[in-house]
Amino acid sequence: MDKTIASTADAIADIGDGATVMIGGFGGSGAPIELIHALIDKFQQTGGPKNLTVINNNAGNGRIGIAAMIDAGMVRKMICSFPRSSDPRAFTDRYLAGEIELELVPQGTLAERIRAGGAGIPAFYTPTAYGTELANGKVIAEFDGRPYVQERWLKADFAIVKAQVGDTHGNLTYNKAGRNFNPLMCMAAARTIAQVSRIVAAGEIDPEQVITPGIFVNGVVEVAHPQQEEELIRAGVVYA
């Protein structure tokens, strides 16, 4: 099955109002900037998607990427580990105005909640966050004399991720640290779209090098020269 998509606009076309969207990346590493900006373009043209729940490592930086989505008023809730960044104005302004919700999740717990969603594990226990406000209202159990907090899986309607090479069947490889949350999110979403620097024919990727099997990917779109978040921020780019 050929899973190639002609454009970033076509790739995100099915993301609608109220969707839960996992967005890959650790800061700018592995962040699918072109797909995020295509979502913003759709919103500017049609008024949607809006009221999104976004799951990411952070809550955006500067005035591009996820921060630009927040600026545009597309995001109802952020689920993340680091709502603060070098330039967190977009999220901070909306949060202080009561216009966006925040679910703060320790980073290791965030990764495991996403992994659990992809593995079909509805809940697990971790000592992280015990005794803090983050554990309020959650089930606490004791194992071997130590208290643990029950955490629920995270799943999403869509995942948009960035990979290095993808084949026409959706098999993906990543560029070093760009791997981060992306493979987990591919497994935890009902529908996954990947932007890749290069699309090759099926069979051209050594099976031993495949990180995300194509069964977890619904579409791949080629972005030959992807932008890097940190470079855009240093240049003072505002995406609107």
N, C-alpha and C positions, 0 to 999 in steps of 0.2 A: 504494500500500500504506500503510495507516494504521499507524504505528509507535508510537502513543501507548500508555502504560502507566498504569494507574490509580493506583498507589501506589509509594512507594519500596521497600516490602517486596517487591512483585511484581517490581520492576525488578532487584533483586539476587538473586532466588530461585535462579537457576541457577549462581551462583558456589559451587563446592564445594571440598572439602579438596584441598590441594596446588596450587591454581591460582596462576598468575602474574597479578598484577593491577597495571595501570598506573593511578595515581591522579593526576589533573590538579591543577595549582595551583603557584604560586610563593609559598611561605608561605601566607597565607590568600587571596591573590588567585586567583580561579578554582578554589578548592578545593571539591569537592562534599560539603560537610559532612553534608548530610542523607542522601546515599547511603552515606557511610562509617558513619554512626550506625545506619542500617538494617542494615548488615552486622553491626555489633556486637549489635544486637537479635536478629538471627537466631542468632548464636553463643550468646547468653545463653539463648535458648529451646530450641535444638536441639543445642548442642555443636559446631556447625560453621557456617561453614567455618573450618578451622584449617590449620596448616602452610603458610601463604600466603607467596609471594614478592611483595613490594610494591616497585614502581618509582615513585619520586617524587623531587622536587627535594630534599626533606629527610626526616628521620626522625621527624617529629612534634614537637609543641610543647605544653607544658602537660599537661592531662589530658583532652583532647578530640581528635576526629578520628583521625589515624593514631596519635598517642600513645596514645589510648584503646584502639585495636586492639592495640597492643603490650602495654599494661597487661593486657589481657584474655587474652594468651597466644595470639593468633591468628596472629602473624607469625613465620615461621621465618627469613626472610632479608630484609634491606633492601638495595636497590640505589639509591644516592642520591649527591648531591654534598655535602650539608651535614648530617651526623648531629648536629651541635651547633646549638642554638637558644637563645632567651632562657630557656627552661625545658626542658632536654633529659632530665629525670629518667627518663622512661619508657624511652627507648632506652638511656641510659647504664646504668641499673640492670640491665637484661636482658643487655646486652652484656658488662658486667664479670662477670656471673654465668655467662657462657658459654651463654646461653639463646637468643641470636639471632645470626645471621651478618650481616656487613656486606661489601658490595662497593662500595668508594668509587670514584666516577667523576667526573673534572673536569666542570664544568657544561656547557661547550660540547661536550665529548665525549659527555656524556649525551644532549643534544639531538640530536646527529648520529647516535648509535647508534639512537635511537628513529626518527629520520627515515629512516635506512637500512632499518630493519625494515619501515617502511611502503612504501618504494620498491622493496623486493626486492633490496637490495644487501647481500650477506652479510658484507662486510668493507670497510674503508677504512683509509687511513693518515693519521696526524696527528703533528706534532712534540710535541704536548702530552704530558707525563708521561715523555718520554724522560729517562733518567738518574735516575729516581726508583723507589721501590719499586713504584709502580703499574704499571711496565713490566716487572716481573720475570715471566719465563715467557712473554712475548708475542713475536711475530715482529717483528724490527727489520729495516728495509730502508733503503737510502740512495737518495735522489732528488736530483739536482743537487748532490751533495756534502753533503747534510744528512740526518741520521738521522731516521727516522719510525717510529712505533709502529703496528702493525696492531691495529685495534679491530674487534670483531664487532658485528653488528646486535643490537638488542634488540627482541623481540616478546613479546606477552602473550596469554594466553587471554581476558582481559577488560580493558577500559578503562572506568573510571567518571570522568566529566568534568562540568564545570559550564559552561553557556553562558547567554547572555542571553535570546535568542529562538530557538525551534525551531518548525518547521512539522510537520505530521502525517507528512510524508515523511522527516523526520530532518535536513533542512537546518538549519544552525546559524549564528548570529551570536554575537559575544562582546562583553563590556563592557570596552573599553580593555585594560588590562594583564591582565585575566582571560583573555585569549587564550593567553598563554604556552605551556606544554607541551601544552595540550589538543588543538589540531588535529593535532599530530604523533602523539599517543597514539591518537586516533581511527583513524588510518591503520595503526598498528602492531599493533592488537589483532584477534583473531579475532572478538570480539564487543564492541561499544561501547554503553554506556548513558549517556545525557546527562540531567542534571537541568537544567531551564530555568526562568527566571522567568515565561515566558509561552509558551504554545503557540498558534500561529495556523494557519489553514487553508493548505493547499498553494497556492502562488502568491502569498501575501501578503508574502513576503520578496522584495525586489528581487533578482533573480539576481546583480546586480553586488555585492551586499552579503553574499552567502553566503560564509562562510569555510570551513566544513566541509560538503561536499556530503553529502546523505543516503545515498549509496551506502556511506559509511563508518560509518553509525550504524544500530544495530539497534533501539533503543528510546529514546523520550523520555518523561520524566515531569515534570509541572509542579510546581515548588515556588515558589509565588508570592512568598514573603517569606523568601529564604534567609538563614541565619545566617552571620555573619562570624567567622572563627576568632579574630581579634585581640580582638573584643569579648567573646567567650566567655572567653578567657584573662584579660582584665582583670577580668571579673566573678567569676573563680575557679571557673568551672563545672568539675565533674568528671563526665564521662559514663561511666557504668558500668551 
